[in-house]
């Protein structure tokens, strides 16, 4: 969990926007995202 906080406060790195783009695309139905998608989004961040 601490690593996630560091990533949120750190300056953006190359390729970091992929997970953010996916998260925004699915934001309206965030509860409907399969667990596999959530894990993939976290890996892309």
N, CA, C and O atoms as CSV, one atom per row, in Angstrom:
chain,resi,resn,atom,element,x,y,z
A,1,UNK,N,N,0.820,-1.198,0.000
A,1,UNK,CA,C,0.000,0.000,0.000
A,1,UNK,C,C,0.858,1.254,0.000
A,1,UNK,O,O,0.524,2.236,-0.662
A,2,UNK,N,N,1.949,1.227,0.729
A,2,UNK,CA,C,2.814,2.405,0.788
A,2,UNK,C,C,3.346,2.750,-0.587
A,2,UNK,O,O,3.495,3.926,-0.919
A,3,UNK,N,N,3.637,1.732,-1.393
A,3,UNK,CA,C,4.160,1.978,-2.736
A,3,UNK,C,C,3.131,2.738,-3.584
A,3,UNK,O,O,3.505,3.607,-4.372
A,4,UNK,N,N,1.854,2.422,-3.430
A,4,UNK,CA,C,0.820,3.109,-4.195
A,4,UNK,C,C,0.795,4.593,-3.843
A,4,UNK,O,O,0.620,5.438,-4.721
A,5,UNK,N,N,0.970,4.909,-2.568
A,5,UNK,CA,C,0.989,6.309,-2.147
A,5,UNK,C,C,2.170,7.025,-2.777
A,5,UNK,O,O,2.043,8.164,-3.227
A,6,UNK,N,N,3.318,6.363,-2.810
A,6,UNK,CA,C,4.505,6.962,-3.418
A,6,UNK,C,C,4.257,7.232,-4.896
A,6,UNK,O,O,4.638,8.285,-5.406
A,7,UNK,N,N,3.619,6.285,-5.591
A,7,UNK,CA,C,3.353,6.468,-7.017
A,7,UNK,C,C,2.407,7.642,-7.255
A,7,UNK,O,O,2.566,8.382,-8.226
A,8,UNK,N,N,1.422,7.814,-6.370
A,8,UNK,CA,C,0.469,8.900,-6.554
A,8,UNK,C,C,1.114,10.261,-6.339
A,8,UNK,O,O,0.717,11.238,-6.973
A,9,UNK,N,N,2.098,10.338,-5.459
A,9,UNK,CA,C,2.718,11.624,-5.151
A,9,UNK,C,C,3.958,11.881,-5.997
A,9,UNK,O,O,4.466,13.002,-6.022
A,10,UNK,N,N,4.449,10.861,-6.689
A,10,UNK,CA,C,5.654,11.017,-7.506
A,10,UNK,C,C,5.291,11.657,-8.846
A,10,UNK,O,O,4.149,11.545,-9.294
A,11,UNK,N,N,6.243,12.321,-9.485
A,11,UNK,CA,C,5.983,12.869,-10.816
A,11,UNK,C,C,5.669,11.752,-11.809
A,11,UNK,O,O,6.164,10.637,-11.649
A,12,UNK,N,N,4.862,12.027,-12.823
A,12,UNK,CA,C,4.516,10.982,-13.797
A,12,UNK,C,C,5.747,10.433,-14.506
A,12,UNK,O,O,6.667,11.175,-14.850
A,13,UNK,N,N,5.749,9.124,-14.718
A,13,UNK,CA,C,6.829,8.483,-15.472
A,13,UNK,C,C,6.304,8.115,-16.855
A,13,UNK,O,O,5.097,8.129,-17.097
A,14,UNK,N,N,7.206,7.792,-17.742
A,14,UNK,CA,C,6.810,7.396,-19.096
A,14,UNK,C,C,5.914,6.163,-19.033
A,14,UNK,O,O,6.249,5.188,-18.361
A,15,UNK,N,N,4.794,6.199,-19.717
A,15,UNK,CA,C,3.884,5.063,-19.759
A,15,UNK,C,C,2.949,4.965,-18.577
A,15,UNK,O,O,2.148,4.033,-18.507
A,16,UNK,N,N,3.027,5.895,-17.648
A,16,UNK,CA,C,2.186,5.806,-16.452
A,16,UNK,C,C,0.732,6.139,-16.765
A,16,UNK,O,O,-0.167,5.722,-16.034
A,17,UNK,N,N,0.491,6.880,-17.836
A,17,UNK,CA,C,-0.864,7.320,-18.147
A,17,UNK,C,C,-1.788,6.226,-18.658
A,17,UNK,O,O,-2.995,6.443,-18.758
A,18,UNK,N,N,-1.249,5.051,-18.984
A,18,UNK,CA,C,-2.088,3.985,-19.537
A,18,UNK,C,C,-3.121,3.534,-18.523
A,18,UNK,O,O,-4.308,3.449,-18.841
A,19,UNK,N,N,-2.684,3.245,-17.310
A,19,UNK,CA,C,-3.617,2.827,-16.265
A,19,UNK,C,C,-4.627,3.916,-15.949
A,19,UNK,O,O,-5.802,3.626,-15.721
A,20,UNK,N,N,-4.180,5.170,-15.932
A,20,UNK,CA,C,-5.089,6.277,-15.658
A,20,UNK,C,C,-6.162,6.383,-16.740
A,20,UNK,O,O,-7.329,6.630,-16.439
A,21,UNK,N,N,-5.764,6.197,-17.996
A,21,UNK,CA,C,-6.723,6.274,-19.098
A,21,UNK,C,C,-7.767,5.166,-18.985
A,21,UNK,O,O,-8.957,5.407,-19.186
A,22,UNK,N,N,-7.323,3.961,-18.666
A,22,UNK,CA,C,-8.263,2.850,-18.490
A,22,UNK,C,C,-9.185,3.115,-17.311
A,22,UNK,O,O,-10.382,2.835,-17.377
A,23,UNK,N,N,-8.626,3.656,-16.229
A,23,UNK,CA,C,-9.430,3.914,-15.035
A,23,UNK,C,C,-10.503,4.960,-15.341
A,23,UNK,O,O,-11.643,4.815,-14.898
A,24,UNK,N,N,-10.162,6.002,-16.085
A,24,UNK,CA,C,-11.144,7.034,-16.426
A,24,UNK,C,C,-12.222,6.468,-17.345
A,24,UNK,O,O,-13.395,6.822,-17.227
A,25,UNK,N,N,-11.823,5.592,-18.257
A,25,UNK,CA,C,-12.787,5.008,-19.186
A,25,UNK,C,C,-13.817,4.165,-18.444
A,25,UNK,O,O,-14.971,4.082,-18.865
A,26,UNK,N,N,-13.410,3.540,-17.344
A,26,UNK,CA,C,-14.301,2.655,-16.589
A,26,UNK,C,C,-14.862,3.307,-15.336
A,26,UNK,O,O,-15.603,2.663,-14.593
A,27,UNK,N,N,-14.527,4.566,-15.082
A,27,UNK,CA,C,-14.923,5.208,-13.826
A,27,UNK,C,C,-16.425,5.149,-13.546
A,27,UNK,O,O,-16.798,4.863,-12.408
A,28,UNK,N,N,-17.319,5.405,-14.526
A,28,UNK,CA,C,-18.756,5.412,-14.205
A,28,UNK,C,C,-19.250,4.090,-13.622
A,28,UNK,O,O,-20.135,4.079,-12.767
A,29,UNK,N,N,-18.684,2.986,-14.079
A,29,UNK,CA,C,-19.094,1.686,-13.523
A,29,UNK,C,C,-17.897,1.007,-12.859
A,29,UNK,O,O,-17.610,-0.163,-13.114
A,30,UNK,N,N,-17.207,1.761,-12.006
A,30,UNK,CA,C,-15.992,1.266,-11.354
A,30,UNK,C,C,-16.241,-0.053,-10.624
A,30,UNK,O,O,-15.366,-0.919,-10.600
A,31,UNK,N,N,-17.414,-0.215,-10.035
A,31,UNK,CA,C,-17.697,-1.441,-9.293
A,31,UNK,C,C,-17.825,-2.644,-10.226
A,31,UNK,O,O,-17.751,-3.787,-9.773
A,32,UNK,N,N,-18.015,-2.400,-11.514
A,32,UNK,CA,C,-18.226,-3.486,-12.472
A,32,UNK,C,C,-16.924,-4.007,-13.073
A,32,UNK,O,O,-16.939,-4.993,-13.811
A,33,UNK,N,N,-15.802,-3.361,-12.770
A,33,UNK,CA,C,-14.529,-3.797,-13.346
A,33,UNK,C,C,-14.141,-5.155,-12.764
A,33,UNK,O,O,-14.097,-5.307,-11.543
A,34,UNK,N,N,-13.859,-6.137,-13.611
A,34,UNK,CA,C,-13.402,-7.435,-13.098
A,34,UNK,C,C,-12.089,-7.286,-12.341
A,34,UNK,O,O,-11.310,-6.372,-12.610
A,35,UNK,N,N,-11.850,-8.187,-11.396
A,35,UNK,CA,C,-10.622,-8.143,-10.599
A,35,UNK,C,C,-9.395,-8.192,-11.505
A,35,UNK,O,O,-8.400,-7.517,-11.242
A,36,UNK,N,N,-9.464,-8.990,-12.571
A,36,UNK,CA,C,-8.323,-9.102,-13.482
A,36,UNK,C,C,-7.996,-7.747,-14.113
A,36,UNK,O,O,-6.826,-7.399,-14.268
A,37,UNK,N,N,-9.027,-6.988,-14.473
A,37,UNK,CA,C,-8.794,-5.662,-15.060
A,37,UNK,C,C,-8.154,-4.733,-14.042
A,37,UNK,O,O,-7.240,-3.977,-14.372
A,38,UNK,N,N,-8.638,-4.788,-12.795
A,38,UNK,CA,C,-8.041,-3.925,-11.760
A,38,UNK,C,C,-6.565,-4.237,-11.580
A,38,UNK,O,O,-5.748,-3.324,-11.460
A,39,UNK,N,N,-6.217,-5.519,-11.561
A,39,UNK,CA,C,-4.814,-5.908,-11.404
A,39,UNK,C,C,-3.997,-5.430,-12.598
A,39,UNK,O,O,-2.878,-4.948,-12.426
A,40,UNK,N,N,-4.543,-5.557,-13.806
A,40,UNK,CA,C,-3.836,-5.111,-15.004
A,40,UNK,C,C,-3.614,-3.602,-14.971
A,40,UNK,O,O,-2.531,-3.124,-15.305
A,41,UNK,N,N,-4.635,-2.856,-14.570
A,41,UNK,CA,C,-4.518,-1.396,-14.483
A,41,UNK,C,C,-3.431,-1.017,-13.490
A,41,UNK,O,O,-2.640,-0.109,-13.748
A,42,UNK,N,N,-3.387,-1.714,-12.341
A,42,UNK,CA,C,-2.352,-1.404,-11.345
A,42,UNK,C,C,-0.964,-1.702,-11.901
A,42,UNK,O,O,-0.022,-0.952,-11.643
A,43,UNK,N,N,-0.826,-2.783,-12.658
A,43,UNK,CA,C,0.479,-3.132,-13.229
A,43,UNK,C,C,0.910,-2.093,-14.255
A,43,UNK,O,O,2.100,-1.803,-14.375
A,44,UNK,N,N,-0.040,-1.528,-14.997
A,44,UNK,CA,C,0.291,-0.542,-16.025
A,44,UNK,C,C,0.688,0.797,-15.415
A,44,UNK,O,O,1.406,1.575,-16.042
A,45,UNK,N,N,0.228,1.069,-14.202
A,45,UNK,CA,C,0.544,2.355,-13.557
A,45,UNK,C,C,2.014,2.507,-13.257
A,45,UNK,O,O,2.431,3.532,-12.717
